[in-house]
């Protein structure tokens, strides 16, 4: 199997199960967050983050467009701008918005795989702007963006579980 085939399979699985988990979110719980610990996103913030966790990063790696605020470069961002605390993160207004954003991010990720092409995925070596000393194939970076989506999808799974939703391993993996 090549990078293109592998990444498309992983994207379809990750977004499919994320969409099913989104459907379990109670619209009245968008302001909910775990009550122990600190720096938790609300459910609405988490939905927003999950719905932009992969495709936006894929676009950054493929095109160099990271859509940074104020035209800044990655090097100009402060640590707080690079990784803001939860209370600074944007939220969705409703689950429907999150679903639309998730679909758009999926389409963007798939489009970026097509734009990169198999040769680019396999042979174009680049570094992540936040880790410039480590270069790896573009396909590996795209795979890591899918893993980013998977990790936050798992966070959503546990949020739902903490709220008493009847989720199980099948919901997480689809």
Beta strands, then each sheet from edge to edge (+ up, - down):
strand 1: 125-128
strand 2: 131-137
sheet 1: 1+ 2-
end
